[in-house]
């Protein structure tokens, strides 16, 4: 008998090799090669494109091209719609990733139930739970409808057959790592299986107009498990984030072909499931202590949504030769940079202090506009003087001590005033976007970090 040929595939990036390698030459990951049997092309089956009929090219301004199917359909959840760019688009292909136990299945089940109650037929396929388990969880969450169909299946051919029978508006696969194609010899969750299953589901979405949503696992380094090509194939990539020690959950858009990326939706986890948070600013500041040194309020913008968060700082004397630096909710490297700037330009003895920075509420801030709030909180705790409860900060600090302008200053001011904040510390370079605010006494225009120290 002829020996069956096998290849070795990197489970991290999908690189192929005829023999096993300890280190992948492409992504440089160790011990990621697994032996797989290559897929055999079926005789007579040709590669098909996403179009129907014969291939042809049309002019961009051709009047025959219509947008009749390109409209957003609400999911029934305002926060989910915001991240999707207004709702679901027929034929869209979405990937939702998150840590184990964060609430991905709960989010998807509640969302599809609202769609089903609105009259849309939905198929929810679980590869990790039985139908009875999914039904029990749906009843606990109150997510029931006659238009919601459940299936416990991992064979993609069976799933496609069910889709052809039911012809649903939306199909949810929970999760893509459990689905497999019998034609491939590799195990479910491998690079080959994930890539080929996703390709067939994408073909289904684009040719039949069915919305497909995939649930994906997260690896140890925080990236979505499976080949990187999976993120390129889908239309939308959503990340469901949160801390098990906090009740808040953040749905963040990382990629969106039908709307703005980096949009953010906020949910609160309680006994009845996930509840939308209409006003995140008020919620994140609800437990803020009044007249306490080391606390400053920062207005962040995620996508097009502004909201206020509390930045806390604590500086304590230390006798250690290497002072401790801890940051939660903000990049530690950014904190080290800010400490060096403050030590250089404000002559502070930060080398004699342990420094702790925390963003209250478990939220993570990724934009450099928080520099001003962190510096203000540090100055407050070092001098043991509380910052006014109606003060709000935003601005980026440069290495030479200058305060640099930030984006969306109008949105930040509007959100702060809506919550009752009356005094703002912002970069002078933002004056050209805020011409009507030049003579406003409630706005303090800062040019350098030394001015911030004097005002505080």
C-alpha positions in Angstrom: 0.0 0.0 0.0 1.1 3.5 -0.7 2.0 5.4 2.5 -0.3 8.3 3.1 1.5 11.6 2.9 1.4 14.0 5.9 2.6 17.5 6.5 3.3 19.4 9.7 1.3 22.6 10.2 2.0 25.4 12.7 -1.1 25.8 15.0 -0.3 29.4 15.5 0.2 30.9 12.0 -0.6 28.0 9.6 2.9 27.6 8.2 3.6 24.3 6.4 6.6 22.1 6.7 7.4 18.6 5.4 9.0 17.6 8.7 8.5 18.5 12.4 10.3 21.7 13.6 10.8 22.8 17.2 10.5 26.5 16.2 8.3 27.9 13.5 10.4 29.9 11.0 7.5 32.3 10.2 6.0 33.3 13.6 8.9 32.0 15.7 6.6 30.2 18.1 8.0 27.0 19.9 6.4 23.5 19.8 3.4 24.5 17.6 3.8 22.1 14.7 1.3 19.3 14.5 1.1 16.4 12.0 -1.9 16.6 9.6 -3.1 15.0 6.5 -3.5 17.4 3.6 -7.0 17.8 2.1 -7.5 15.9 -1.1 -9.3 17.8 -3.9 -12.5 16.0 -4.9 -12.4 15.0 -8.6 -14.3 17.4 -10.7 -14.9 19.9 -8.0 -13.6 23.3 -8.9 -12.9 26.3 -6.7 -15.9 28.5 -6.7 -16.0 32.3 -6.2 -18.5 34.3 -4.1 -20.5 35.4 -7.1 -23.4 33.6 -8.9 -23.3 32.6 -12.5 -20.6 33.6 -14.9 -17.9 35.9 -13.7 -18.1 39.5 -15.0 -16.8 42.9 -14.1 -19.0 46.0 -13.8 -18.3 49.7 -13.7 -18.2 51.4 -10.3 -20.9 53.9 -11.4 -23.1 51.2 -13.0 -26.8 51.9 -12.1 -27.5 48.2 -12.0 -25.6 47.9 -8.7 -28.1 48.4 -5.9 -27.9 48.5 -2.2 -31.2 46.8 -1.6 -29.7 44.2 0.8 -27.2 46.5 2.5 -29.2 47.8 5.5 -28.7 47.4 9.2 -31.2 45.3 11.1 -31.4 46.0 14.8 -30.5 43.1 17.2 -32.8 44.6 19.9 -29.7 45.5 22.0 -28.6 49.2 21.6 -25.1 48.4 22.9 -24.6 45.5 20.5 -26.0 47.6 17.6 -23.6 50.4 18.4 -20.5 48.1 18.1 -21.8 46.5 14.9 -22.3 50.0 13.4 -26.1 50.1 13.6 -27.1 46.4 13.5 -26.7 43.3 11.5 -26.2 43.4 7.7 -27.7 40.5 5.7 -24.8 38.2 4.6 -22.4 39.6 7.2 -19.7 37.3 8.8 -18.9 38.1 12.4 -16.3 36.7 14.9 -16.8 37.2 18.6 -13.8 36.4 20.9 -13.4 36.4 24.6 -11.9 34.7 27.7 -13.4 31.5 29.0 -16.4 32.2 31.4 -16.6 35.9 30.5 -20.1 35.5 29.1 -19.8 35.1 25.3 -22.5 32.4 25.1 -24.8 34.4 27.4 -24.3 37.5 25.2 -25.0 35.5 22.0 -28.0 33.7 23.4 -29.7 36.9 24.7 -29.0 38.7 21.4 -30.4 35.9 19.2 -33.5 35.6 21.4 -34.3 39.3 20.9 -33.9 38.9 17.1 -36.2 35.8 17.2 -38.8 37.7 19.2 -38.7 40.4 16.5 -39.8 37.8 13.9 -36.4 36.6 12.5 -35.7 32.9 12.3 -32.4 32.1 14.2 -30.4 28.9 14.4 -28.1 28.5 17.5 -25.6 25.7 17.1 -23.6 24.7 20.2 -20.6 22.4 20.0 -19.9 22.5 23.7 -23.3 22.0 25.3 -26.3 19.7 24.7 -29.6 21.0 23.6 -31.0 20.5 27.1 -28.2 22.5 28.7 -28.7 25.3 26.2 -32.5 25.3 26.8 -32.0 25.4 30.5 -29.7 28.4 30.3 -32.0 30.2 27.8 -35.0 29.8 30.2 -33.0 31.1 33.1 -32.1 34.2 31.1 -35.6 34.6 29.8 -34.3 34.1 26.2 -37.1 32.0 24.7 -38.9 32.3 21.4 -40.6 30.1 18.8 -38.3 31.4 16.1 -35.2 30.3 18.0 -33.9 26.9 17.0 -31.2 25.0 18.9 -28.8 22.3 17.8 -25.9 20.4 19.4 -23.7 19.6 16.5 -20.0 19.8 15.5 -20.1 18.3 12.0 -20.2 21.2 9.6 -21.9 19.2 6.8 -24.8 18.5 9.2 -24.9 22.2 10.2 -25.0 23.3 6.5 -27.8 20.8 5.9 -29.8 22.2 8.9 -29.3 25.7 7.5 -30.6 24.6 4.1 -33.7 23.1 5.7 -34.5 26.0 8.1 -33.3 28.9 5.9 -32.6 31.2 9.0 -31.8 34.9 9.0 -28.9 34.3 11.5 -26.8 31.2 12.4 -24.5 31.2 15.5 -21.7 28.7 15.8 -20.5 28.3 19.4 -17.7 27.8 19.0 -15.7 27.6 15.7 -12.9 25.5 17.4 -15.3 22.6 18.0 -16.6 22.4 14.4 -14.9 20.0 11.9 -15.1 18.7 8.3 -15.0 14.9 8.0 -13.0 15.2 4.7 -10.1 16.6 6.7 -8.1 14.1 8.9 -6.9 16.7 11.4 -8.5 17.2 14.8 -11.2 19.9 15.5 -9.6 23.2 16.4 -6.5 22.7 14.2 -5.5 25.3 11.7 -6.7 23.3 8.8 -10.1 22.6 10.3 -10.7 26.2 11.5 -9.6 27.7 8.1 -11.7 25.3 5.9 -14.8 25.5 8.1 -14.7 29.3 8.1 -14.3 29.3 4.3 -17.4 27.2 3.8 -19.4 29.4 6.3 -18.2 32.5 4.5 -19.4 31.1 1.2 -22.8 30.4 2.8 -23.0 34.0 4.1 -22.1 35.7 0.9 -24.1 33.5 -1.5 -27.3 32.9 0.5 -27.4 36.2 2.5 -27.4 34.4 5.8 -25.8 36.3 8.8 -23.1 34.0 10.4 -21.7 34.7 13.8 -18.8 32.7 15.1 -17.7 32.4 18.8 -14.0 32.0 19.2 -11.7 31.2 22.2 -8.8 33.4 23.4 -5.3 32.1 23.8 -3.0 32.9 26.7 -1.5 36.0 25.1 -5.0 37.4 24.5 -5.4 36.8 20.8 -8.2 34.9 19.2 -7.3 31.2 18.9 -6.9 29.8 15.4 -5.1 31.1 12.3 -4.8 34.8 11.7 -6.4 34.3 8.4 -9.7 33.8 10.2 -9.7 37.4 11.3 -9.0 38.5 7.7 -11.9 36.5 6.3 -14.7 37.8 8.6 -16.4 41.2 8.1 -16.4 42.1 11.8 -14.2 41.1 14.7 -15.6 41.8 18.2 -13.8 41.3 21.5 -15.7 40.6 24.7 -13.6 41.7 27.6 -13.9 42.0 31.4 -12.7 40.9 34.7 -14.3 38.1 36.7 -13.8 40.3 39.8 -16.0 43.1 38.4 -19.5 43.0 37.0 -18.7 45.1 34.0 -18.2 43.6 30.5 -16.9 45.5 27.5 -17.8 44.6 23.9 -15.2 46.2 21.7 -15.1 46.3 17.9 -11.7 45.6 16.5 -12.7 45.4 12.8 -15.9 46.4 11.1 -16.5 46.6 7.3 -20.0 48.0 7.9 -19.3 50.8 10.4 -16.7 52.5 12.6 -14.1 50.3 14.3 -13.1 50.6 17.9 -16.7 51.2 19.0 -17.5 50.1 22.5 -20.5 48.7 24.3 -20.8 48.3 28.1 -22.8 45.6 29.8 -23.3 44.6 33.5 -23.4 41.0 34.5 -26.0 40.0 37.1 -28.1 37.0 38.1 -30.4 37.5 35.2 -27.7 37.7 32.6 -26.1 40.7 30.8 -27.8 44.1 31.2 -27.0 47.1 29.0 -25.4 50.1 30.6 -26.9 53.2 29.1 -24.7 55.7 30.8 -21.2 54.2 31.5 -19.8 57.5 32.9 -22.3 57.7 35.7 -21.7 54.0 36.6 -17.9 54.2 36.6 -18.0 57.3 38.8 -20.8 56.1 41.2 -18.4 54.9 43.9 -15.8 57.7 43.6 -14.8 59.1 47.0 -15.1 62.8 47.5 -12.2 64.9 48.7 -9.7 62.1 48.6 -6.1 62.7 47.4 -4.9 60.6 44.4 -8.1 60.6 42.4 -8.6 62.3 39.0 -11.3 62.1 36.4 -10.5 61.4 32.7 -12.8 61.6 29.7 -11.9 58.8 27.3 -13.3 58.2 23.8 -13.8 54.7 22.4 -14.8 54.9 18.7 -17.3 57.7 18.8 -18.4 57.2 22.4 -17.0 59.4 25.2 -17.3 58.4 28.9 -15.7 59.4 32.1 -13.5 57.1 34.3 -11.7 57.6 37.5 -7.9 57.3 37.6 -6.4 56.6 41.0 -2.8 57.0 42.1 -1.0 56.0 45.3 2.6 57.0 46.2 4.2 55.5 49.4 7.7 55.9 50.8 10.0 52.9 50.2 13.4 51.9 51.5 14.0 49.5 48.7 16.7 50.2 46.1 14.3 49.3 43.3 10.9 51.1 43.9 7.8 49.3 42.9 5.7 50.3 39.9 2.3 48.8 39.4 -0.4 49.7 36.8 -3.8 48.2 36.4 -6.0 49.3 33.5 -3.3 51.2 31.8 -0.1 50.3 29.9 2.8 49.9 32.5 5.3 51.2 30.0 3.2 54.4 29.6 3.4 54.8 33.4 7.1 54.5 33.5 7.4 57.1 30.7 5.2 59.5 32.7 7.2 59.0 35.9 10.4 59.9 34.1 8.8 63.0 32.6 7.5 64.2 36.0 10.8 63.4 37.8 12.8 65.3 35.2 10.6 68.5 34.8 9.0 68.8 38.2 12.0 67.7 40.4 10.0 65.1 42.3 11.8 62.4 44.3 9.8 59.6 42.7 12.8 57.2 43.1 12.0 57.1 46.8 8.3 56.1 46.3 6.4 53.0 45.4 3.9 54.0 42.7 0.5 52.4 42.1 -1.9 53.4 39.3 -5.4 52.0 38.9 -8.3 52.7 36.6 -11.4 52.1 38.7 -14.1 49.8 37.5 -11.9 47.3 35.7 -11.9 49.1 32.4 -8.7 49.3 30.3 -7.5 52.6 28.7 -5.4 52.5 25.6 -5.2 56.1 24.5 -2.3 58.5 25.4 -4.9 61.2 26.3 -5.0 59.8 29.8 -1.5 61.2 30.6 -2.8 64.4 32.1 -5.2 62.6 34.4 -2.4 60.2 35.6 -0.1 63.1 36.2 -2.8 65.0 38.1 -3.6 62.0 40.3 0.2 61.5 41.1 0.7 65.1 42.0 -2.4 64.9 44.2 -1.2 61.9 46.2 2.4 63.2 46.5 1.2 66.5 47.9 -1.7 64.9 49.8 -4.1 67.4 48.4 -7.4 66.4 46.9 -8.5 67.5 43.5 -11.8 69.3 43.1 -14.7 67.0 42.5 -15.8 69.0 39.5 -12.3 68.8 37.7 -11.8 66.8 34.6 -8.5 66.2 32.7 -7.4 65.0 29.3 -4.2 65.5 27.3 -1.0 63.8 26.2 2.4 64.5 27.7 5.6 64.7 25.6 9.1 63.8 26.7 10.1 67.5 26.8 7.2 68.2 29.2 4.8 69.8 26.7 1.1 69.0 26.7 0.0 67.8 23.3 -3.4 68.0 21.7 -5.9 65.1 21.6 -8.7 64.1 19.3 -12.5 64.7 19.9 -12.1 67.5 22.5 -15.7 68.7 21.8 -17.1 65.2 22.7 -15.1 65.1 25.9 -16.2 68.6 27.1 -19.8 67.8 26.3 -19.7 64.5 28.2 -18.0 66.1 31.2 -20.6 69.0 31.4 -23.4 66.5 31.1 -22.2 64.8 34.3 -21.8 68.1 36.2 -18.0 68.8 35.7 -17.3 72.5 35.6 -13.5 72.8 35.4 -11.4 71.3 32.6 -7.7 71.0 32.1 -6.9 70.5 28.4 -4.1 71.1 25.9 -3.7 74.6 24.5 -3.2 73.0 21.0 -6.9 72.1 21.1 -7.9 75.7 20.9 -8.3 75.6 17.1 -11.0 72.9 17.5 -12.7 74.8 20.4 -12.7 78.4 19.2 -15.9 79.1 21.1 -14.2 78.0 24.4 -11.2 80.4 24.2 -12.6 82.9 26.6 -14.4 80.4 28.8 -13.1 80.7 32.4 -14.0 77.0 33.2 -11.4 75.8 30.7 -7.7 75.9 31.7 -5.4 75.7 28.6 -2.1 74.0 29.5 1.1 74.2 27.5 3.5 72.3 29.8 3.3 70.0 32.8 4.7 72.7 35.0 1.5 74.7 34.5 -0.5 71.6 35.7 1.6 71.5 38.9 0.9 75.2 39.6 -2.8 74.9 39.0 -3.2 71.8 41.2 
